[in-house]
Amino acid sequence: MLIVIDVQHDFLARVQPELSDGLIERIAFLARTARHVGIPVIATVESPEQWGELHPDLAPHLAGAPVLRKEVFGLGDDPAVLPIVEATGRRTAVLTGLETDVCVAHSALTLLDRGWRVVCVGDAVASPGTAHEAGMERMRTAGVNVLRTKQVHYEWLRTVAAARAFRAAHPELTEPPGVLL
């Protein structure tokens, strides 16, 4: 399943451009791919009264996906979020969102502790300053698989025929920044 963690305007505004540029587009692209192949998508928001709702540029791409209020940094410990994630019946979580060193890393670690396979999409997560790389290192050390948007896209599609069908189903598609299909 694809989990979009706390992609809210005020979190994104804290991130330097070299990490934030294209982030929304890459997450939206992953959501489109997931929906195309029938992979569940869930989004979370943390304290929306403080940080804002789901980023307005991302919301249309998550149409139909539940957007859950998360009160615990690691969603695996959130009693309002974990049951909905578990109800998908999936045991692999592909994580995107903000911020790499806290909510994404804590979510990865709490899901790992529960026996999940966890993948972090390294070019679809961000944190301000040096915190991004610190969060990435923490997850790698714990055993989280780190892939890039393009890798996840093709892993989900699996075949040349499926990749062609995806393109045919989405003729208006433009490649997100940093992704060359």
C-alpha positions in Angstrom: 0.0 0.0 0.0 1.0 3.6 -0.5 1.0 5.8 2.6 1.2 9.6 2.1 2.4 11.0 5.4 1.6 14.6 6.5 2.0 16.4 3.1 0.7 19.7 4.4 1.6 23.2 3.2 3.2 24.4 6.4 5.5 21.3 6.7 6.5 21.7 3.0 7.2 25.4 3.4 10.0 24.5 5.9 11.9 22.4 3.4 14.7 23.8 1.2 13.9 23.9 -2.6 16.4 21.2 -3.6 14.2 18.7 -1.7 10.8 20.2 -2.1 10.8 21.0 -5.8 8.9 18.2 -7.5 8.0 16.4 -4.3 4.2 16.9 -4.7 4.4 15.8 -8.4 6.3 12.6 -7.5 3.9 11.7 -4.7 0.9 12.4 -7.0 2.5 10.2 -9.7 3.0 7.4 -7.3 -0.7 7.7 -6.1 -1.8 7.6 -9.8 0.3 4.5 -10.4 -1.0 2.8 -7.2 -4.6 3.5 -8.1 -4.0 2.2 -11.7 -2.8 -1.2 -10.4 -5.3 -1.4 -7.5 -2.9 -0.7 -4.6 -4.6 1.0 -1.7 -3.6 4.6 -0.9 -4.0 6.2 2.6 -2.9 9.7 3.6 -2.4 11.2 7.0 -2.4 14.8 8.3 -0.9 15.9 11.6 -2.6 18.6 13.6 -4.2 20.3 10.6 -5.3 23.3 12.6 -1.6 24.0 13.1 0.0 22.7 9.9 -2.8 22.9 7.4 -4.9 20.3 5.6 -3.5 17.9 3.0 -1.6 20.0 0.5 -4.1 21.4 -2.1 -1.9 20.4 -5.1 -1.9 16.8 -3.9 -5.5 16.4 -2.8 -7.0 15.9 -6.3 -4.6 13.1 -7.0 -5.7 11.2 -3.9 -9.4 11.3 -4.7 -11.1 8.5 -2.9 -8.2 7.8 -0.5 -8.9 8.2 3.2 -7.2 11.2 4.8 -6.7 10.3 8.4 -5.8 12.6 11.3 -2.6 11.3 12.9 -2.0 12.2 16.6 1.1 10.0 17.0 4.3 10.6 15.0 4.7 7.0 14.1 1.4 5.8 12.5 2.0 2.3 13.7 1.4 3.5 17.2 -1.7 5.6 16.4 -4.9 3.8 17.5 -7.0 5.8 15.0 -4.8 5.1 12.0 -3.2 1.7 12.4 -6.6 -0.3 12.3 -7.4 1.4 9.0 -4.0 0.6 7.6 -4.3 -3.0 8.7 -7.8 -3.3 7.3 -6.3 -3.1 3.8 -5.0 -6.6 4.3 -1.6 -5.5 2.9 1.7 -6.1 4.7 4.0 -3.9 2.7 3.9 -0.1 3.3 5.5 2.3 0.7 6.0 5.6 2.5 6.1 9.1 1.1 5.7 12.5 2.7 7.0 14.8 5.4 9.1 14.9 7.5 11.7 12.3 6.8 13.3 12.3 10.3 10.2 12.3 12.4 6.8 11.2 11.0 8.2 9.2 8.1 11.0 7.5 10.1 8.8 6.9 13.2 6.1 5.4 11.0 8.6 3.2 9.2 10.1 2.0 12.5 6.7 1.3 14.2 5.5 -0.7 11.1 8.8 -2.6 11.1 8.3 -3.5 14.7 4.9 -5.0 13.8 6.4 -7.2 11.1 5.7 -5.1 8.1 7.9 -4.8 5.0 8.6 -1.1 4.7 9.8 0.9 1.7 10.7 4.6 1.8 10.6 6.4 -1.5 13.7 8.5 -1.0 12.9 11.2 -3.6 9.3 11.5 -2.3 10.1 12.4 1.3 11.7 15.5 2.8 12.7 17.4 5.9 14.4 20.7 6.5 18.1 21.0 6.6 20.2 18.0 7.5 17.3 16.3 9.1 16.3 14.6 5.8 19.6 12.7 5.5 19.5 11.8 9.2 16.1 10.3 8.8 17.1 8.4 5.7 20.1 6.9 7.5 18.0 5.9 10.5 15.6 4.1 8.3 18.3 2.4 6.2 20.1 1.2 9.4 16.8 -0.2 10.7 16.2 -2.3 7.6 13.9 -0.1 5.6 14.2 -0.5 1.8 14.9 2.8 0.1 13.8 3.1 -3.5 13.1 6.1 -5.9 9.8 7.0 -7.5 10.8 5.5 -10.9 11.8 2.2 -9.3 8.5 1.9 -7.4 6.5 2.8 -10.5 8.0 0.1 -12.6 8.0 -2.4 -9.8 4.2 -1.9 -9.4 3.7 -2.2 -13.2 6.0 -5.2 -13.6 5.8 -5.6 -17.4 6.4 -3.6 -20.6 2.7 -4.3 -21.5 1.5 -2.9 -18.2 3.7 0.2 -18.6 2.3 0.8 -22.1 -1.3 0.3 -20.7 -0.5 2.8 -18.0 0.7 5.4 -20.6 -2.4 4.7 -22.8 -4.7 5.2 -19.8 -3.0 8.5 -18.9 -2.2 10.3 -22.2 -2.0 13.7 -20.4 0.7 12.4 -18.1 3.8 14.4 -17.7 6.8 12.9 -16.0 7.4 14.4 -12.5 10.6 16.3 -12.0 13.5 13.9 -11.6 11.7 10.9 -13.1 12.6 9.9 -16.7 10.3 7.1 -17.9 
